[in-house]
Amino acid sequence: MTRTNQKDHGEETPKKKLSLAAKILLCLLTLALIAGAVAVALGLDLLNRVSRPKEDGFIAEGTPEPEEEYAPDQTPTPTRTPVVTPTPHPSATPRPVLPISEYYEQTYLTEEQFAKMAENNASDEFINVLLIGADRRATKGSYNSDTMMIATIDKRHGTLKLTTLMRDMLVNIPGYGYGKLNSAAARGGVELLFQTIEENFHITLTQYVLVDFYMFVDIIDALGGITIEMTAEEISAANDCIAGLNKQLGVEYLWDGFIFADPGPVKLTGKQALGYSRIRKIDSEFARTKRQYTVLNTVLSMFRNVSLSKQYDILYDLLPMVETNMTNTEIIDAAISALTGCKGGLIYFRLPVEGYFENGKWNKKFVFFADLPGMAWELHEFIFDNDTTVSTAKLLTPNPSLPPRTPSPTGADGLYPEGTVYNPGGSGGSGISIGGGN
């Protein structure tokens, strides 16, 4: 059913203002689910370190609606003119008007498809958990659900699956009307986000894991860094992102953590991997999700390869940053299923689906206008029917790192030590672009 005759409009995604929560790869903490596997082997005290608040973090923190990040140089796709629908015969039952249909043609699902999706949601062969990424440590920026993924443990086919729900999709939010997907949690907490996902994509979710931004950095550092294949352009763009991150966190030395390496396999610290994962200005939001998937699969492979005692040490320090409504029993059930019944690497999917959307502007905001029912059916086929298996990520040997090059105070407001040499080329031939690179 996938449409292939339309262009993937990912290249049109705008650059966003600096907003830490919107530029992170918190999806890496699918490891929060695998943590249960270590707990089975090493003790339940790990799971007791997970936060289970009476109210989810979004409601407890009084999260504001996400700040708009529409780039002024973005040329939006014109609003679609709805196709005139023929007047039905008086005896025919008129079709309901579907949400978003005034902007993008919507698919009318059949009764058989609705019945199949209900059957899927009731199956106990699948564990679906909503992973939410939020930044609660930055000195600037709001606390939003800007990273949303569905982690699936598919016990029927023995696979692990991950679906990215991109924040800019225009959806119908129950009780509020149209809005970006990531604004649902800001308005009504995780429960409203569950309801919004079910209404628009017909997938029932009741469990969530909310992870803090810095878990990503800390896990990679605890593993000793990760090695990723990078181009010169990616190295330069990642350094721009790192400079923007340092600025937002109040780090005076804006070159702190810069990557100095030749193109090829580059070993990255947690901060550097975050910079790599935030890159978008050189291509698109969709290319960024592929980079995030690469990092995620690599971290998963490395985590599996370290000893149980090392896994325990990492999780003991990081699990207090995890918030969930899952009980210890539910986590252990998910973990045992993942450990004993699933093999290989993660299978990846993304909404919006190619051929089912176009870029646009709604209420002065950049959005994806999409065929929501059509994508819902594609999502169900991926989660419940896809039996593909993929290999775990191959761990690379890094190139030697280059010596750091330290800038001077010249042109930098005196933030840097005296007696140093300024190199305007930076890494990969680019100067610093303060603004996060996104």
Number of C-alpha atoms within 10 A of each C-alpha: 7 12 11 10 8 11 13 17 16 17 16 17 24 23 19 20 17 21 26 26 25 26 26 24 30 29 27 25 25 22 18 25 22 21 23 27 23 22 22 16 11 14 13 14 10 22 23 15 17 22 18 17 11 8 12 19 20 20 16 11 13 13 19 15 15 22 13 12 16 17 14 10 8 14 14 18 16 11 15 14 11 11 10 6 6 6 8 10 8 7 6 8 8 10 8 7 10 15 19 17 18 15 20 21 21 19 16 15 12 9 9 9 13 13 11 14 21 14 10 19 19 11 12 10 16 20 22 23 23 24 27 25 26 25 24 20 14 18 12 16 17 20 25 26 27 27 23 23 25 24 24 23 26 24 19 15 18 21 24 25 22 24 22 19 20 21 19 20 22 27 26 21 22 16 9 10 9 16 18 20 25 25 26 28 26 23 19 20 21 24 16 18 24 20 20 23 21 14 18 20 21 21 22 19 18 13 18 22 22 27 28 22 25 21 22 24 20 18 23 24 17 17 17 14 21 23 22 21 15 19 15 16 14 21 28 28 29 30 32 31 32 32 27 26 27 22 20 21 14 13 14 14 16 23 22 16 18 25 29 19 22 17 16 17 19 25 22 24 23 22 25 24 27 26 30 30 26 28 30 27 21 16 13 18 21 18 17 20 21 14 21 23 22 16 24 24 23 21 24 19 18 19 20 12 11 11 10 16 12 14 20 18 13 19 25 17 15 21 20 18 17 17 21 22 19 17 14 16 11 15 22 22 17 23 24 18 22 23 16 11 16 21 16 15 19 25 21 17 20 19 21 25 19 19 17 25 24 26 24 23 18 17 7 12 17 25 26 27 27 27 25 31 20 20 26 24 21 17 22 19 13 19 26 19 13 15 13 13 17 13 12 16 18 11 15 15 14 16 15 12 13 11 9 14 18 18 22 19 16 13 9 12 8 12 15 18 12 11 10 13 13 16 14 14 12 22 27 20 13 17 15 21 15 18 19 29 28 23
